[in-house]
């Protein structure tokens, strides 16, 4: 990890008129930080000579599900209609062009955009492992290293969810081999995947987790080995995003994807089910009963016409909720949180399905990424602060405790990660992030 997050900053103090503390809305709050941790959080104070943060201060956001290279697809897939499956062809075309150097440039810019939106930890669902044709780089984890370095340069933490992807799909006839465009994703079998994952090293700013791409991509007889490789680390899986996946799994295995994962021992408190869109009542009971986190990516789910998942029912059943930006159709965890509630309203015809504090908990669910000490403005926790302005044309007049229902990423003023300032007055330490994104993305379309 670069020195930006690995260093130990000198003790510092910040003051905010409002802050969303574990106990609720705090007023006139002083935060004292040393060694990247909160050493004191005190309400009812005067600013004095401390640095004043504008608006309302929130904990750092946790982007629990990201595909960094999908950022290159924004604004490029809306001219042909279709479905998830037709969108996927353009995604494959972009993936085919990336190498470790171009991926580093894209990841750095993408993660800097996330930092500007108040995201302090990323869960990167990483399956772009090898060179075209599936040939391993000299460093088998060169693409993962690009992501690690990109997060370090952007000043935020990373959980690299290295993804097992060994089959091309699933039908009533069983699993098919990887297609040509998918060869970069696979290691051949689960044992070779697990061996490569062992070469990944954690650092001050990176955790290593694992993922099952989906029940389409990992046959049943290899699922258990992924659970063993996880060894208590975060384990994520795309689950029931598409009805076609459910049908194929039922036809071949006689089980829903949820039931299959449960039978093979993959569900539990360290597991996150991504999307969890098309579930049966039994599926919801199983996910809740195992305390499996349900990660929703509402802006992606609406963009790909996936459907609306049963977020409220899953939460009530016992599943913690998290949020992700997934394919980066927008980079805004505030909008993801608000859309979680708005999807529920559209589906239920009721308002207030989630309280603002519940939405904040979903947007700051660092625990699902292996950072149990993040996401809370409390003594001993990681010193992550996100100051959201209350005086923009979007937020003026808003109650501070309801800010997630009014603001957007554009209202994020200051972002502090482990006590280090990454964003000031809406500007990232790397400078013009838009220019970085343009430089990284434009060549991918000029050659396509």
Protein Blocks (a to p, Z undefined) as FASTA:
>chain_A
ZZklmpccdddddddfbdcdfkbccehiadddeehiafbdcehiafklaccdehjadddd
ddfbdcfklmmmgoplmmngpafklmmmmmmmmmmmpcfklmmmmmmmmmmmmmmnopab
dcdddfbfbcehhiacfblmlmmmmmmmmmmmnopacdddddddfbfbdcfkbpcdddfk
lmmmpghiamlmmmmmmmpccdfkbccddddfblklmcfklmmmmmmmnnopacdddehk
bfklmmmmmmmnopafklmmmmnopacjkbccehjlmccfklmmmmmmnopacdddfklm
mmnonopcdfklmmmnopacdddeklomagcfklmmmmmmmmmmmmnopghkbcfklmmm
mmmmmklnopakgoiacehiacddddddfkbfklgopafklmmmmmcfklpmbdceehia
fbgghiafklpfklmmmmmmmmmmmmZZ
